[in-house]
Amino acid sequence: MARFSGRSWAPSASGASGSATASRATGTADSSGGRPHGRHQQPRTARTKPVKRRSVAGQVFALQVVVVLLLVAAAVIALVVQSRNDARQEATNRSVAVAQTFANSPGIVEALRSPDPTAILQPHAQAARINAGVDFIVVLSTDGIRYTHPNPARIGQKFVGNYEPAVQGQVVTEEVNGTIGPLVQAIVPVRAPDGQVVGEVSSGITIANVSSASERQLPVVLGAAAVALGLATCGTALISRRLRRQTHGLGPVEMTRMYEHHAAVLHAVREGVLIVAGDGQLLLCNDEARRLLDLPADAEGRQVTDLGLERAPAELLTANRPVTDEVVLAGERLLAVNVRLTDRDGGPPGCVATLRDSTELLALSGRAEVAQRRLRLLYDAGVTVGSTLDVERTAEELAQVTVPRFADFVTVDLAEQVLEGEEPPPGLAIVRMRRAAFKGVRDGSPFYPVGTVLEVVPSTPLAGALDTGQPALEPRLAETHAWREQDPDGAAHALEYGVHSLVRVPLRARGVLLGVARFWRADRAEPFEEDDLALAEELVSHAAVCIDNARRYTREHAMAVTLQHSLLPRTLPEQNALEVAHRYLPAQAGVGGDWFDVIPLPGARVALVVGDVVGHGLHAAATMGRLRTAIHNFSTLDLPPDELLGHLDDLVNRIDQEESALGGAAAVTGATCLYAIYDPVSRRCTLASAGHPPPALVGPDGRVVFPELPTGPPLGLAVLPFETTELEVAEGSRLVLYTDGLVEDRERDIDVGLELLRAALAGPPRTPEQTCADVLGAMLPAHPQDDIALLVARTRVLAPDQVAEWDVPSDPAAVGAVRGAVAERLAQWGLEEAAFVTELILSELVTNAIRYGSGPIRVRLLRDRALICEVSDASSTSPHLKYAATTDEGGRGLFLVAQFADRWGTRYTATGKVIWTEQPLE
């Protein structure tokens, strides 16, 4: 066998020849039953244990370390030697310089000729020694007697050293091993002005005290050595990583083992493998190729055309072109041949061919195709069925995904409780079902349409399946009769139509029986089998869980919608200030916390409210109800919009604190609200906003504006008081209040939504009902992701003849004049019957204002749905209703007012207060 460059096909390199030796070396099977081809026939006891080899990267690393260490050692030795020489030279130079400097210093000659040289020179020598950094400076006489020394005890003793040349005028340097260690000392002469040597100066320094530059270079050398070792380590790591990547993480031992086992794996595969050289010579074939092509034992090394092959496979092996799954006839076998050329990317010429027996795989491929289709059907059902949380839609998806891929007709029948979102009673058999889905391959089938109510007949297979929950298979309906008892006429029509096979699978989820799914075959000739029953069970079990999820969602959604609708206003209150229309559209994903309100206020005024609670679900709806109730309660106090939102913000903070204390995670923080009060007398509208989008104001001429409001933060986040804005609104204008779901969603920015709203509101005057319809028609998304609340109010104005006002002096005598004027106006309005009660009420209220209040005092009558009396003064004190004792002379005024008036109360203004009453006009 020839060895390809870069490949190792067998452990022997001599398999290219056709000799018996080559045959034995490659393990060709012979008549005596040899070992598999390509394996060495070595006794097991002759094999030696693999020797553990060091990797190439490790060897390179070891060599680099040795080289670096040798270089570092040589550098260190050279530095040490140089350091010693440099230290000795430095000591010599310094000693000579210090000695000569001291010898030539001023006054030394006179000191040496003085009677006591030691007294003069010893201090100077010590100071110079310290300043020069040497170990000693000794001044000598020409006889070698010390005049100075660091140790005063040695003054007057003989100098140890060769000082005689210095007496002759020479400079002497020498190395001695003194008491303080090895040192270098220099001896220089001291000359008088006439050139006579009058003494010597010796200076010395130990070699250990001299620092050399070479020693300072030693850390640099060691650092460079460390860097070199680091670079060597990194280089070795990179080389090792590259080798690992090229060998796919295999070491030498693993590569050897793979090389040894390669031939065994090659001959163990159930696919024929042949390697053909560029000249048509067969280089390698495994055992499976020998079997499929009936090759002789000495086939390797011979020409392919000399092997006696069929014409078709021989042409494919020598065609020198790639082949993919080409089927050819070789004897009685049908072979699928694949050929790939080996000369790509610089490889040797030739090809590698693989052979696969298609005859044996034909039956397996048919079964594999069926299994693949079933797996694909299960996958599609898992993706398709349950895409929505709608019970009937989920049943339809089950029918659609199985027709016609599994059955020709599919019927899905569910218990009526399931369709209503309820759970069938446990322990009771289902006796009534409604058809939820039907799908067929053609029209005109004998099956009942969707919506038909089916009564389950006892003792039928259908009743048994619903009772036990077990699926059933009816492969040949014409041969059985029990299933016909459920509907004899329908069964007869089905058989006439061609229906011949049935699979019946109950829908069961979480132990609850929901209904039954039935699969029918008519156009397809083959009946259902046991494998089809198992597939149907898989399909129906998934669909049953999806249907049960949809049922539970339907029930919870209905509960949430019911709660939400019960918390929203069912009818709008009757009032004359505004003509109001509204719309409320819940989101498809579930109920939310949007709400609106129209609240009549004293003085013929009306409050308009729109709000939005963050989130969806029951918590949002319940929170909305709490906030709406709170606004109704606060509105009875007749508070301004900013104060009302302040109280509402405190309530939201308390709710959040309660939720946090109980461990709840559903906070209300972030709810928004817009509160507006319209006065039909003054035509003024006062508004305040807590993080809510601004309202739209449509004038009588069709012009649309969005008033600039000082929008405060959402409820629960306010740190500053809310602010109000007052607008003067023309009669016939339309106020449009809405929630953000109308103008904003995931695909539309709020600025774009506001412009669309402006375009929808602009144009000729329209009624509020028509305005609501036009706005929703132009802006409603196809799939709303958030609730939408829309409130449109067209303003009205009380006519001047419906309002009467008087200024009252702060004099009790003025009460009579007021009563007379009121009686006259009531007569003009045709309300003479109410004059007595009205005069009584006004007398009490005006008297209290004069007595306890402060001017100016005004009286106003409004004729609206009720007769409204208002008395205003500049005092901020409010009267309180109390029950007088039988002995009290007063204190019964407000009690009489409360008895005669339908309602009464106090409203505070910027300049004081207003006491008001309402009397019915019927």
Secondary structure, 3 states (H helix, E strand, C coil): CCCCCCCCCCCCCCCCCCCHHHHHHHCCCCCCCCCCCCCCCCCHHHCCCCCCCCCHHHHHHHHHHHHHHHHHHHHHHHHHHHHHHHHHHHHHHHHHHHHHHHHCCCCHHHHHHCCCHHHHHHHHHHHHHHHHCCCEEEEECCCCEECCCCCHHHCCCECCCCCHHHHCCCCEEEEEEECCEEEEEEEEEEECCCCCEEEEEEEEEEHHHCCCHHHHHHHHHHHHHHHHHHHHHHHHHHHHHHHHHHCCCCCHHHHHHHHHHHHHHHHHCCCEEEEEECCCEEEEECHHHHHHHCCCCCCCCCEHHHCCCCHHHHHHHHCCCCEEEEEEEECCEEEEEEEEECCHHHCCCEEEEEEEEHHHHHHHHHHHHHHHHHHHHHHHHHHHCCCCCCHHHHHHHHHHHHCCCCCCEEEEEEEHHHHCCCCCCCCCCCCEEEEEEEEECCCCCCCCCCCCEEECCCCCHHHHHHHHCCCEEECCHHHCCHHHHHCHHHHHHHHHHCCCEEEEEEEEECCEEEEEEEEEECCCCCCCCHHHHHHHHHHHHHHHHHHHHHHHHHHHHHHHHHHHHHHCCCCCCCCCCEEEEEEEECECCECEEEEEEEEECCCCCEEEEEEEEEEECHHHHHHHHHHHHHHHHHHHCCCCHHHHHHHHHHHHHHHHHHHHHCCCCCCCCCEEEEEEEEECCCCEEEEEEECCCCCEEECCCCCEECCCCCCECCECCCCCCCCCEEEECCCCCEEEEECHHHHCECCECHHHHHHHHHHHHCCCCCCHHHHHHHHHHHHCCCCCCCCEEEEEEEECCCCHHHEEEEEECCCCCHHHHHHHHHHHHHHHCCCHHHHHHHHHHHHHHHHHHHHHCCCCEEEEEEECCEEEEEEEECCCCCCCCCCCCCCCCCCCHHHHHHHHCCEEEEEEECCEEEEEEEEECC
